Amino acid sequence: MYIPKHYQNNDELELVSFIKEHPFGILVTQGNNAPWATHLPFIIQGNTTDGYTLVSHLSKANLQWEDFKNQKEVLVIFNGPQHYISASWYGEEEVPTWDYIAIHAYGEIEIMDEEALKKALQELVHTHEKKEKNPVDLSKMSPHTQSQYKGVVGFTVQVKRFEGAYKLSQTRKKDHPSIIKELEEKKTPQATAVAKAIEKENKKL
């Protein structure tokens, strides 16, 4: 994606951490006549030495998976907080803008075998259930419930490269106090998250 230099984030560890915090991504592949996109939960595995793998699954009824073997490269998009930035928050006249965080992961896609799919589903459920008051264990569910895995297709994406866009008003540092104040006063999850992201980015500037 197009990312002006001052908005680029090339810190791989930070990008991976962001994906772990925002694991609901968009898988984009090329169909016969048009791009195909599906919103899916992902787990990211690996390290900076051996590389990273994205793991997910989709319904067999979603025929996007039938074209996996024809893909040279796929794209997975992870979106973070975003918010409109009003020009009235600046000290001098300037156009308004939009602040946001987005990560693109590009790589090769491959369908899992049945055993790998079962393990991936258990890991996905465990990752999120461990945060709950009464976590459930997929492996302890009835055979009938567990058999639902037969209705999905598991896959991995071997990540070849990441692109991170952290557009957080870096070019308007002198206006950050005003921008952060206005965002915090909105008292919405998106505005609050962007304000915190700008504060965090300020520590790097």
C-alpha angles and dihedrals in degrees: 000000000000109000122171110229096251091056097048118113112195097169100120094193091052091048092050091048089051091052090051089053093044103033099158104099142167119246110210121192134163117255127193095273106009145006116283123212132186129182110229143161115251139195118205119213134181138044142257092271100050098026132242135284128198115213126197145130140221137196118280086228087065100083093200088097092063089070096050092100090058096054118106090186135357132202128224117192124203118191127200135182119326136177143169114258112211120220087223087073092065127091092225134034113280139138119275120248145184124252121207148144122231134165128199120200118193125193153116119298126216133176117241127231120243097266093048090049092054091051092047093051091049091050092049092051093044092049092058102029093057087071093057128092092237106024118199124219115221091204090059096053121106120279088246092057094042091051089072087086085080088072095061138064119223122209144172131216115208100212114229097176144354129218119198124194114190103174102179107149091275090157092056101053093145089059095050095100090055094042092049092046093051092047093049091051090059088068093203124131094243095047093046092049093050091048090053091047091053090050090051092047090051089066089063097048 
